[in-house]
Amino acid sequence: MTITTRFAPSPTGFLHLGSVRTALINYAFTRSRGGKFILRIEDTDQTRLVDGSIQYIKDTVRSLGMKVDLSYQQSDRKDIYQKYADDLIAGDLAYKKDNAIFVKASSDDSDLIFKDHIKGDINLKYPCKDFVIIKSDGFPTYHFACVVDDHLMGVTHVFRGSEWITSVPKHIYLYDLFGWDAPSIGHLSVIVKSDGKKLSKRDKDADLRTYRDNGYMYDSIANYCLLIGHGSLGSLNTEIFTLDSIIPKFDIKGYGGSNPQFDSGKFLNINFKHLRNIPDGFYPHIVSKMIGKDVKDGFGVFLIKNKHRIKCGNDIRDLYRYKDIPVTPDLTDEDQKIVLCVLDDFKESKDIKSSILSACDKYAVDKSDKVKIFRLVRGVLVNEDNGPDLQQICDFIGFDVAVDRLTLV
């Protein structure tokens, strides 16, 4: 038997971080067992479709490193769902009413002992009311299309968030009506906020686009999504990994614990470590794509020297702004004298550090005065108190720009 899993998003807007995590878990599970991975676009609710969402989903799945064996849209399979609904009608298991098709409720009021792949036995009840399987617009409901597709596509395992446990009775009931074996279904812990509430689609922290816009690498996103809520992945050689590297070690059972809390600090630190691990030769090319700017040679060198400062794309953009940052210092007469002293020396030496030290020899009484002078010059050059090495900054913005800024005082 070939292990087969699927990711089944609805094209109704951006991808939720929890949905991305679910996709990655299903992918890692099936690939760790040499299986297949299906991308199913659940677009049967035509009223909620958002233009561009389908392509966005496909692009995101690919960018995260997931290779899809089969991709399809449920809206292209209406005739198939209709056929199976008609079969239920023919067997007196369903009926048509108001242009919709309803399946008859179960007469079995005994407990349904559901063996969850992750959580173990869960006590549930079969559906006690008739429910719709084909809507009046001719499209199937989620529950019906899901069961039919999973059977026809040979899906062997389904992993999804714990909020979907309530759908299990309808699904198992439909499998029983058709006489089909149900796939092994496991319910994952869900990501929660600091207040313990589920991280929902309405939360900014849940929007994948937020992290891409802020310059998070896809490798970092995959890393954090697979790590969060897993009881043992972090105890492997390192918490930092790529999707391909973790697959041989992947264990689905680790996701059965309590709901993990979203940790933005840890997510940022993971991105920082992935960025720092990029070889110098590839760094300018990769960050160019992240920030949407062409990283020229001078800026590329500047970035490589400051990799230890860069946690995300926003940090890169901040460094890039040194080139064009408006500097309008409001200096005392004494500060102006110090800066002009630095400027005179800098024009000759072109070494900003030695020029500042020369000014320190003249104006500094103690170490604290030296610190103040260094901060003074930094403020004039880039309007900051702390940051990268001043000579690196001058090399990046250029000697003439540095002279102009020092001259402004």
C-alpha positions in Angstrom: 0.0 0.0 0.0 1.3 3.4 -0.9 1.0 6.0 1.9 -0.9 9.0 0.5 -1.8 12.3 2.3 -3.3 15.5 1.0 -3.4 19.2 1.7 -6.9 20.6 1.1 -7.1 24.4 1.4 -10.0 26.6 0.3 -9.1 29.4 -2.0 -10.8 32.1 0.1 -7.8 34.4 0.8 -4.4 34.1 2.4 -3.0 31.0 4.0 -3.3 30.7 7.7 -0.1 29.7 9.6 -1.9 26.7 11.0 -2.9 25.6 7.6 0.7 25.8 6.4 1.7 23.7 9.4 -0.9 21.1 8.6 0.3 20.9 5.0 3.9 20.5 6.1 3.0 17.8 8.6 1.1 15.8 6.0 3.9 16.2 3.5 6.7 15.2 5.9 4.7 12.2 7.1 4.1 10.8 3.6 7.6 11.5 2.3 9.1 9.9 5.4 7.4 6.7 4.2 8.1 7.1 0.5 4.4 8.1 -0.2 2.5 10.5 -2.3 1.2 14.0 -1.6 -1.9 15.5 -3.1 -2.9 19.2 -3.3 -6.7 19.4 -3.4 -8.3 22.8 -3.9 -11.6 22.7 -2.1 -13.5 25.4 -4.1 -17.0 24.0 -3.8 -18.3 27.1 -1.9 -18.4 29.4 -4.9 -19.6 32.4 -2.9 -16.3 32.6 -0.9 -13.8 32.3 -3.7 -11.1 35.1 -3.9 -9.4 35.9 -7.2 -5.8 34.8 -7.3 -6.0 32.5 -4.3 -5.6 29.2 -6.2 -2.4 30.3 -7.8 -1.2 31.9 -4.5 -1.7 28.5 -2.8 0.1 26.6 -5.5 3.0 29.1 -5.4 3.3 28.9 -1.6 3.2 25.1 -1.5 6.0 25.0 -4.0 8.1 27.8 -2.3 7.9 25.9 1.0 9.6 23.0 -0.7 6.6 20.6 -1.0 6.6 18.6 -4.3 3.0 17.7 -5.3 2.2 14.4 -7.0 -1.3 15.4 -8.0 -3.1 18.7 -8.0 -6.8 19.3 -8.7 -9.9 21.5 -8.0 -13.1 19.9 -6.6 -15.2 22.2 -8.8 -14.0 20.2 -11.8 -15.5 17.0 -10.3 -19.2 17.9 -9.9 -20.4 15.0 -12.0 -18.4 12.5 -9.9 -20.0 13.7 -6.7 -23.4 13.7 -8.3 -23.0 10.1 -9.4 -22.2 9.0 -5.8 -25.1 11.0 -4.4 -27.4 9.3 -6.9 -26.0 5.9 -5.8 -27.1 6.7 -2.2 -30.6 7.8 -3.5 -30.9 4.5 -5.4 -30.1 2.6 -2.2 -32.7 4.6 -0.3 -30.0 6.1 1.8 -30.5 9.7 0.6 -33.3 11.8 -0.9 -33.7 15.0 -2.9 -35.5 18.0 -1.4 -35.6 21.6 -2.6 -33.0 20.9 -5.3 -30.6 19.6 -2.6 -29.7 16.1 -1.7 -29.8 14.9 1.9 -28.4 11.8 3.4 -30.6 10.0 5.9 -29.4 10.1 9.5 -28.0 7.0 11.2 -30.4 4.8 13.2 -27.5 3.6 15.3 -27.5 5.5 18.6 -24.6 3.5 20.0 -21.3 5.2 20.7 -18.8 5.6 17.8 -15.4 4.6 19.1 -13.1 6.5 16.8 -9.4 5.5 16.8 -7.5 8.7 16.3 -4.1 8.1 14.8 -2.5 10.7 17.2 -4.9 11.0 20.2 -6.0 7.4 20.6 -9.7 6.3 21.2 -12.3 9.1 21.1 -16.0 8.5 22.0 -18.4 10.1 19.5 -21.9 9.7 18.2 -23.2 8.9 14.7 -25.2 11.8 13.1 -28.7 11.8 14.5 -30.1 14.2 11.9 -30.3 14.2 8.1 -27.7 16.3 6.5 -27.0 17.9 3.1 -24.4 16.3 0.8 -25.2 18.1 -2.5 -26.3 21.8 -2.2 -29.1 23.4 -4.3 -26.4 24.9 -6.5 -25.2 21.5 -7.5 -22.0 21.6 -5.6 -21.1 19.0 -2.9 -20.7 19.9 0.7 -17.3 19.8 2.3 -18.1 16.5 4.1 -19.3 14.7 1.1 -16.7 15.8 -1.4 -14.0 15.1 1.2 -15.1 11.5 1.7 -15.5 10.7 -2.0 -12.2 12.2 -3.0 -10.2 10.6 -0.2 -11.6 7.2 -1.2 -11.1 7.7 -5.0 -7.6 9.2 -4.6 -6.4 6.4 -2.3 -5.7 8.7 0.6 -4.5 6.6 3.5 -3.8 9.1 6.2 -5.4 12.5 7.1 -3.9 14.8 9.6 -5.7 18.0 10.5 -6.4 20.3 13.4 -8.3 19.2 16.5 -11.2 21.6 15.6 -12.2 19.1 12.9 -12.9 16.2 15.4 -16.6 17.2 15.2 -16.7 16.3 11.5 -15.6 12.7 12.1 -19.1 11.2 12.7 -20.4 12.4 9.4 -17.3 11.2 7.6 -17.2 7.8 9.2 -21.0 7.4 8.6 -20.6 8.2 4.9 -17.7 5.7 4.6 -20.0 3.1 6.2 -22.8 3.8 3.8 -20.6 3.3 0.8 -18.9 0.3 2.3 -15.5 1.9 2.1 -12.6 1.7 4.5 -11.9 5.1 6.1 -8.3 6.5 6.0 -6.4 6.7 9.3 -7.3 10.1 10.7 -5.2 12.0 13.2 -6.0 15.3 14.9 -3.2 17.7 15.7 -2.8 20.1 18.5 -3.7 23.7 17.4 -1.6 26.8 17.7 -2.9 29.2 20.4 -2.1 32.8 21.4 -0.8 33.9 24.7 -4.4 34.1 26.1 -4.9 30.4 25.2 -7.3 31.1 22.4 -6.8 29.6 19.0 -4.7 31.6 16.6 -7.4 32.4 14.1 -7.4 33.7 10.5 -8.4 37.1 11.8 -5.1 37.4 13.8 -2.3 39.2 12.1 0.2 36.7 13.5 -1.6 34.0 11.5 -1.2 35.6 8.1 1.7 33.9 6.1 2.0 37.1 4.1 3.1 39.0 7.2 6.2 37.0 7.5 7.0 37.0 3.8 6.6 40.8 3.8 8.9 41.1 6.8 11.5 39.0 5.1 11.2 35.6 6.6 12.7 32.8 4.6 10.4 29.9 3.4 12.9 27.5 5.0 12.4 29.3 8.3 8.6 29.2 8.0 8.7 25.5 7.4 11.2 25.0 10.2 9.0 26.8 12.8 5.7 25.3 11.6 7.1 21.8 12.0 8.7 22.5 15.3 5.8 24.1 17.1 3.8 21.7 19.1 6.1 18.7 18.5 7.3 17.0 21.7 10.7 15.9 20.5 11.8 17.5 17.2 13.6 20.2 19.3 15.6 17.5 21.1 17.2 16.2 17.9 20.6 17.5 16.9 19.4 21.0 16.4 16.2 23.0 16.3 17.3 24.4 12.9 16.5 22.3 9.9 15.2 22.3 6.4 12.1 20.4 5.3 14.1 17.8 3.4 16.6 17.2 6.2 13.9 16.6 8.8 11.9 14.0 6.8 14.0 11.0 7.6 13.6 11.8 11.4 9.9 12.7 11.2 7.5 11.3 13.8 3.8 12.2 13.7 3.2 11.1 17.3 5.0 14.2 18.7 2.0 16.4 17.8 -0.4 14.9 20.3 0.4 17.0 23.3 -1.2 20.2 24.6 -1.9 23.1 22.3 1.4 25.0 21.6 1.6 28.8 22.1 2.7 30.9 19.2 6.1 32.3 20.0 7.1 35.3 17.7 10.5 35.6 19.4 11.4 32.0 18.7 10.1 32.3 15.1 12.3 35.4 14.6 15.3 33.6 16.1 14.8 30.7 13.8 14.8 33.0 10.8 17.9 34.7 12.1 19.8 31.4 12.2 18.6 30.4 8.7 19.8 33.7 7.4 23.1 33.4 9.2 23.7 30.0 7.7 23.4 31.2 4.1 26.9 30.9 2.5 28.4 34.3 1.8 28.5 33.7 -2.0 24.7 33.2 -2.1 23.7 35.8 0.5 23.3 38.9 -1.8 21.2 36.9 -4.3 18.9 35.5 -1.7 18.3 38.7 0.2 17.7 40.5 -3.1 14.6 38.3 -3.6 13.6 38.8 0.0 13.5 42.6 0.0 12.7 43.2 -3.7 15.8 45.2 -4.4 18.9 44.5 -6.4 21.7 44.1 -3.9 24.8 45.7 -5.5 28.3 44.6 -4.8 28.9 47.3 -2.1 25.7 46.6 -0.2 26.3 42.9 -0.6 29.7 43.1 1.1 28.2 45.4 3.8 25.4 42.8 4.5 27.8 39.9 4.7 29.9 41.7 7.3 26.7 42.4 9.3 25.0 39.0 9.1 25.1 38.8 12.8 22.7 41.8 13.0 20.1 40.6 10.5 17.2 38.7 11.8 14.7 39.3 9.0 14.2 41.3 5.8 13.2 44.4 7.7 16.7 44.6 9.2 18.1 44.4 5.7 15.8 47.3 4.5 16.9 49.3 7.5 20.6 48.9 6.6 19.8 49.8 3.0 18.2 53.0 4.1 21.6 54.2 5.3 22.2 55.2 1.7 19.3 57.7 1.6 18.6 58.5 5.2 17.9 62.2 5.8 20.3 63.4 8.5 19.6 66.8 10.1 21.5 66.9 13.3 20.8 69.6 15.9 24.2 70.1 17.5 25.6 72.3 20.1 28.5 74.6 19.2 30.9 72.2 21.0 29.6 69.2 19.1 30.0 71.1 15.8 33.6 71.7 16.6 34.2 68.0 17.3 32.5 66.9 14.1 34.4 69.5 12.0 37.6 68.1 13.6 36.7 64.6 12.6 35.8 65.9 9.1 39.1 67.6 8.5 41.0 64.5 9.5 38.7 62.2 7.5 39.2 64.1 4.3 42.8 63.2 4.5 42.9 59.8 6.1 39.6 58.4 4.7 39.6 56.3 7.9 36.7 57.3 10.1 37.8 55.5 13.2 41.2 57.1 13.2 39.6 60.4 12.6 37.3 60.0 15.5 40.2 58.9 17.7 42.1 62.0 16.7 39.2 64.1 17.8 39.0 62.2 21.0 42.7 63.0 21.7 41.7 66.7 21.5 38.3 66.7 23.2 37.8 63.6 25.3 38.7 63.7 29.0 37.8 60.1 29.8 36.3 56.9 28.3 32.7 58.1 28.5 33.7 61.2 26.5 35.1 58.9 23.8 31.8 56.9 23.7 29.9 60.2 23.3 32.1 61.3 20.5 31.7 58.0 18.6 27.9 58.2 19.1 27.9 61.9 18.0 29.6 61.0 14.7 27.3 58.0 14.2 24.3 60.2 14.7 25.5 62.6 12.1 26.2 59.9 9.6 23.2 57.6 10.0 21.0 59.2 12.7 21.5 56.3 15.1 23.3 55.7 18.5 24.3 52.1 17.8 24.8 49.9 14.8 27.4 48.5 12.4 31.0 49.5 12.3 31.3 53.1 11.2 34.0 52.4 8.6 31.8 49.7 7.1 29.0 52.3 6.9 31.3 54.9 5.3 32.4 52.3 2.7 28.8 51.4 1.9 27.4 55.0 1.6 30.6 56.1 0.0 33.3 58.6 0.9 31.7 61.6 -0.7 28.3 61.0 1.0 30.0 60.6 4.3 31.9 63.9 3.8 28.7 65.7 2.8 26.9 64.5 5.9 29.7 65.6 8.2 29.9 68.9 6.4 26.2 69.6 7.0 26.9 70.6 10.6 
